[in-house]
C-alpha cells in the first residue's frame, strides 16, 4: 500500500502522469480520492468532496466522496482529467456515464462581477502597463524587449496537498544556489540598465522621465513551491535584494519561524495563499487563521498584505467569514478569491458564477459585483482558440516583451533551468466538442514553453524579441489574454499618442 496517507486503499489506477487511489482514511474517518504525481517529487492532492451540479451547471450541493462518486470518477477519469473529474453533473452520476453531448452555455456576462481598483492593483491584468509605455515604444520601433518584471522560484518544496496545485508534477529536489539567484537578478538589474543607457538612450531617457528609473528590473516576486521562504538562503537573498532599488513581492502559504521577522520588512507586498484547511500540515486544528504570522506584517502600513483563496468543493461559508475576521484582526488589506485554474474554460466560468453568487449571498459583493469590504473576486478565466488566433496573429506572445518567470524544474539534473513568459503555462487546459479534456501539465515544460536558460537571461534584452513558441498552438487557453491585448494596443498606438499614468492604482512595478 502507498504511504501517501493512513488507511486502506479500496481502488487504484495509474495514468501516464498520476496514480489515483480511493482510500478509506482511518485517521480522518472519511473516504478520499488521492491524486499522486509519478514524478520524483511524488506531490499529491487529496479530494474529500466533489461539487454536484444540475444540467445548467448550477451548484446543487457539495457531497463527500462515497463509493458511487469514486466509481464514477474512476470510470470517467481518462475523459475528464485530473481536475474536471471532481465537478460532477447529477444526471451523469445517476446514469453512471458522462454526457458528452451536453452543450456549453456559460458566458462571462453571466457572472456577477466588476473590475475594481483592488483587482487592478493586486492582480496582473494589464491595467498598469500604460505606466511603462516607453518600453513598448522601444519594442515597436526596435524589436527589443525590456524585462521590468520578474518572478522566480528558488526551490520546489511544499508539504501541502492542495487539490488545485498548479505544479503537482514538480520535482522536490530542484533548487538553486544563492549565487545563481543573485546572478539572475544582477543581469536584469545592472547589466540591463547599462545596456539600455548605451544602446537605447532615447527610450531610456523617456522611461526615466516617466518613472524615475533606467530601463531595468523594477519589480521582483519570490514565489513557487508553496513556501519560497523555506529555501535555505531566503533571508540572505532578501537582504541582498534590499540593497537594490527593486520593489519586492512575496507569495507564500506560510511563515517558517526560522526566518527572522525583520526579513519581511523589505517587501512591498506579501500575499498569503490559504490552502484548503485539511490540506496543510501547518494549520493548528486545521484552521488557517491559527497559523503563525510574523508580528511585523500585522497592521503594517508600509507593507500591503493580502490573502489569496481558491474557491472549490472545500469552501464553506464559515471559512469565508473567518477570512473577513482574520483580515480585520491582522490589519491585512485584501483577500482575492478566484477559481481553480486547472479547470476548463466552461467549468471555470461555472465556478466563477457560483463564487460570485456565494459572495453576494454573504454580503461580500453587491448586486453588481462590487466588493463591499476587503474581499474581492478576481475574474480570471481561460481564453479560447478564436481569441488566440485574433490576438496572436503574428505568433508572438507579448508578455515576453516585459516579463520573465524563472522556474527551477530540471535544475538538479542539468545544472540550469528555464525561463518562461509567465507562471500560468502549467494550468493551460482545453476541451473539445465532445467534452474530452486535455488536462493541464501541472509542471513547467521548457521544450513547450521555455525561452532561455537562467544562465542566458540577458538574451531577453540584448537580442530582438522572437517567438520561442507559437501561442496559437500551445497557449490557446491563456489566462493572460487581457495583458497580451494591452501590450498589443500600446504597441499599435500612434507614436505621438499622449498617455496618462494610471491613477489610483498600487504596485505599478508589478504590471
N, C-alpha and C positions, 0 to 999 in steps of 0.2 A: 504494500500500500504506500502511496505517496506520503511524504512527511509534510505536505503543504498545510495540513490542518488536522486537528484531533477529531477522529470519528471514522465511521465506516463508509467506504466507497461503494455506492449502490450501483453505479453505472459509469462507464468511462469510454471516451472515444478520442482518437487522435486525428488532427488535420496536419497540413504541411507546416503550420506555424504554432499550433496550440494543442494542449491537452485539456479537454473539457471533462470535468468529473462532477457527478451528482453525489453529494455527501450528506450523510446523517451526522451532523456536528454535535457530538455528545456534550461538548463543553458549553456551547451556546444554547443547546436544546432546540435547534432548528435545522431544516433542510436547506442546503446551499448548492448552487451551481458555481463551481470554481474554474476559472479560466487561467491556465498557467502557460507562459511563454516557453517555447522549446529552446530558446537561446540560452547561452551560458548563465545569464543573469537569473533566469527562472522566476521573473517577477510574475505576480498573479493578481487577478481581480476576483473578488468574492461577491456574488449576487445572491441576496436573500429574498428579494421581492421583484415582481415584474408589474408593469402597468398593463391593465386590461382596458381596451378601447372599444367603442362602438364602431359601426361601419363608416361613420363620418370622422373618425379619429378623435372623438371626444373621450376624455378620461372617465371611465366608469368607476374604477377602483384600483387600488394598489394591493396586490394579493401576494401573500407569502408563497414561496416555492413549495410545491407539493408534487406528488407522483405524476399527475396529469400534465402539469406545466412542464416538468422535466422531460417527460416523454415527447411532448410537442416540440420543445427546444431542440432535443437531440434529432428528431425526425427532420427538422427544417433548418438545422444549423448551417449546413453547407450552402443552402439557398439564401438564407437571410443574414448570415455573417455574425461576427463576434460582438456586435453592439445592437443591431436591429432586432436580434432574436429575443431581446428582453422587453420588447414592447409588442404585445400580442392582441390581435382583434378577437373579441369574444366569440364571434361567429366562426372564426378559424379554429379556436380552441375547442368549440363544441363539435365541429365537424372533423377535427383531427388533422386538417391539412391547410396550408396557406393558400388563400385565393389570389392567384397570380394575375387575375383579370381586374382586380379592384382598381377603380380609377383614382388618379391622384388629383385631389381637389383643393388642397390648401394653398392659399396665396398669401404673400406678405401683408397685403392690405387687410387680411382678416385678424391680424394681431394688434391688440391694443398697445400702441407704443408711440412715443415722441422722442426725437433725438434732442437731448438737452445738453447744456454746458458741461454737466458732470460726465456724461458719456463721451463727449468730445475731448474733454481734458484727460480722463483717466483710462481711455482705451485708444487703440490705434485704428483710426477710421478716416484719416486723410484730412481732417479739418485743420490741422496745424501746419500742413505742408506749404501753404502760401507764405508763411513766415520765412521760409527758406528759399524763396523764389529765385534769387541769383544763381543758386547751384543748378537749377533746372534750365535757366537761360544758358548757362555754361554747357550743359548736356546737349541742348538743342543745337547750339552753334558749333560745338567742337566734337561731340560724341563721347566725351569723358564724364565719368561719374564722380560723385563726391560722397564719401561714406561718413555721414554725420551722426548716424545712429548705429549702435552695435548691441547685440545680445550674445552672451557667452555662457556655456556650461563648462564647468571645470572638472566635474566627475558625474557619475550616474547612480549615486547611492540614494535609495529611498526605501523605507520599511513599510510604507502604507500600501494598502491593497485596493485602490480606488477602481471601481468599475469603468470609469471614464478615462483612465490613464492614457495619455497620448503617446507614451513611449514604453509600453509594457514589454516590447520585444528588445529592449536595450540590454547591453552587457554591463553588469555591475562593475567590472574592473577597469573600464575605460576612464582614465583620469589623466590630467596634465600636471606638469611641474609648475612651480611658482615662476620660474624664469620664462617658460613658454607662454604663460599668461601675460607677463609683463611685456615680452617681445611683441605679442599680438597687439596690445594697446599702444606701445611705442610707435609701431608702424603707422597706425591710424591717427595718432595724435601728433607726434613730432615730425615724422617723415612726410605725412600728407600735407601738413601746414607748409613745410619747406618747399614741397613740390608745387603747390599752388601759388605761393608767393613768387616762385621763379618762372613757372611756365604759364600761369593764367592770372597775371597781376590785375587785369581789368575786372575779372569776375571776383577775384579775391577781395579787391577793394570795395566792390559793390556789396559783397556779402558782409564785409566788416562794417560798412556804413549802415547796413540794415540790422545787424545782430551784435556788433561789437567784437566779432571774432574772425580770425582767419578761417578758411575752409578746412576743417579738420573734424575729428571726432568730437561731438558735443554732448551726447547722451549715451551712457553705457548701462545695460541691465544685466545683473547677475541672476541666472535662472537655471532651470533644468535639474533633473534628478530628484525632484521633490524638495530637497533641502541643500541648496548650494552652500549654506553655512556649516555643513558637515565636512566640507573639503578641508583637509588639514591646514592649508595655507590661507584660509579665508581671511582671518583677521589681518595677517601681514599684507596680503594683497590689497585689502581695503585701505590700510594705512598708506600704501604706496599710491593708490588712486587718489587719495585725499590731497596729495601734493600737486595734482594736476587740476586744471580748470575744466573739469568734466562733471556734468550732472549725473548722479548715480541713482539707480533704481534697483530694488531687490524683490524677487518673487520667491517666496518660501512657504512651506506648510508647517514650519515650526522653528523653535529657537533653542539650539543646544546650549546648555548653561555653561559649557566650557568657553564659549565665545564671550569676551568681555562686553558688557553693555555699551561701553564707550565706542565700540566699533560701529554701532548703528547710528551714531551721531553724524556720520559722514554721508548718509543717504538723503537725497531729496524726497524720495518716496519709498514706501515699503508696502507690498501687497501680500497679504496672508491668505493662502489658499485653505479653505475649510473643506476637509475631506468628509465623506460620509462617516458618521461618528463611530460606526463599528468597524471602519477600515483602517483606523490609526491606532498603533500600539502606544502612542504618547498622550492620548486624551485620558486624563483621570476619570474614572467612572463612565467612560465613553461619552464625555461631554467636551466639545471643542472649547467652550467658554471657561473651562477649568484648566486649560493648558498654561504652561509658563509663558509669560510675556515680560520682556525686559521693561523695567520701570521707566527707562529713558524714553521709550517710544510712546508712553501713555501721556495724553494731554500735552503733547509737544507741538507747539505751533510752528516749529521750524521744519518738521517732517510731516509730509502727508502720509497717513497710514490708512489703509483700507482692507476690506475683506474681499475675497472672490469666492462665490458659491455657485456650484453647478447643480442645476435642478434635475431631479430624476426620481425613480421609484423610492429612493431612500428619504425623500423630502417630506417633512411634516410641518404643520402649522407651528408646532412648538419650536422647531429649530429656527424658523424664520423670525418668530417673536424673540427668541433668545439672541439672535444676531442683532436685532434692533437694540435690545437691552445692553449687549456687550459693547456696541458702538458707543452708546452713551456712557457706560461705566468707564471705558478706557479713553474716552475723548478721541476716538477714531473718526475719520472723515466720511467714509462711504462704505457701502458694500455693493459691488456689481454682481448681479445674478445673470446667469446665462444657461444655455443648454449644452448637452453632450455633443461636441463637435465630431465625434465618430459616427453619429447618425447621418443618414442620407438627408438631402435637402427636404424631402417631403416629411420625413419623420421629425426632422429638426424643427420645421415650421409648426408641426402639430405640437411639439413640446413647448415651443415659444408661446403658442396660443394658450396652452394650459398654464404656463408660468405666469403670463400676463393676467389671466383670469384669477389665479391664486393671489397674486399681489394686489389686485383690485379688490377682491373679496376681503382681504385682511386690512385694506385701507392704506397700503404702501404706495399705490399709484392711484391717480384719479381716473375718471371715466375716459379721458383722452389718452391716458398712459403717462402722464406727467408724474414724477416722483413727489410724494408728499413729505418725505423726510430724507434720510441718508441712504436708503436702499434705492438703487436704480436698476433697470432692466437693460442689459446690453443686447441689442437685437442683431446678432451676428449669425449668419447662415450661409450655406454653400451657394456658390454661383451655379450657372448652367452652361451647357455646351453652346447654345446660341449666344449667350453673353460673352463667352470666351472667344468665339470667332470674331465678334464685333470689336471687342476691347483690344485683343492682341492681333490685329490684322497683319502686323509685321513679325509676329512670332517672338516678341521680346517682352519679358517680364519687367515692369517698370520699377518694382521695388528694388531691383538690383542696382539702380542708379544712385540710391542714397542709403541703403540699409544692408547690414550683413548679420547673419546669425552663425556663430561657430558652435558646432556640436562635437563632442569628443568621441562619437561612435567610431570604433576601429582603431583608436589611438594606441591601445596596448600592443596590438599586433603589428601595426605599421609605423609606429613612432610619429605619426602625424594623423590628423583628421581633417574633415572638410567644412567649408563654409557654405551657407545656403542663403537664398534671398529672404527667407522668412522662417519662422519657427513652426508654421502650421502645415507644412507638407506632410507631416506624419499622420494627419487626420483627414486627408483627402479621400473621399468615398463617393462612389457613384452607384446608380441602379439603372437597369434597363426597363423597357416597357413591360416586361413580364414580372417585374418586382425582384428579379435576381440582383443581389448586392455584390459589388466588387468592394470588399472591405478596405478600410484604410490600413496602411502598412504598420502604423503604430511604432515606427522607428525611422531613423534617418538613413536614407539610401543615396549615397553620393553618386552612384552611377546613373541614377534617375534625375536627381535634383541638385547635385553638388555644383559649386562654382570652382573655387580654388582651395588648395590645402591651406591650413592655418599658417604654414611657413611661407606662403606666397601671397598673403593677403594684400600686399602692396600693389599687386597686379590690378586690383579692383579700382584703383585710381590712377595708375601710371599707364594703363592700356585702355584703348577705347572700349566702351561697353559692348559686349557681344552676348549673343544668346547661347548660354551653355546648355539649355534645354528649350524645347518649344512648349510653352504653357498651354497652347491649344490642344496638345496631345496628352500632357501629364498633369495639368492643373485645371481642368475644366470645372471642378467643384471648389475653386479657390474661395477662401474666406475673406480675402483682402481685395476684392474687385473694386470696392469704393476707393481704396488708397491708390490702386493702379489707375483708376479712371481720373482721379485728381491730378496725378503726375502728368497724364496724357493731356489733360485740359491746360495745365500750366505750360507745358512744352509747346502746345499748338496755339497758345495765345499770342497775339501780336507782340513784337519785341518791345514796343513803347507803351504797352498797357500799364497804366498806373495800378498799383495794388496797395491794399491796406493790410498792415499786420493784424492778424486776428486779435480781437479784444475779448476780455472776459474769460480767457482760457488759461489753464495751468499746464505746466510741464511741456513748454514749447520745444524743448530739445529732445523730446521723445515722440517724434511725429509718426 
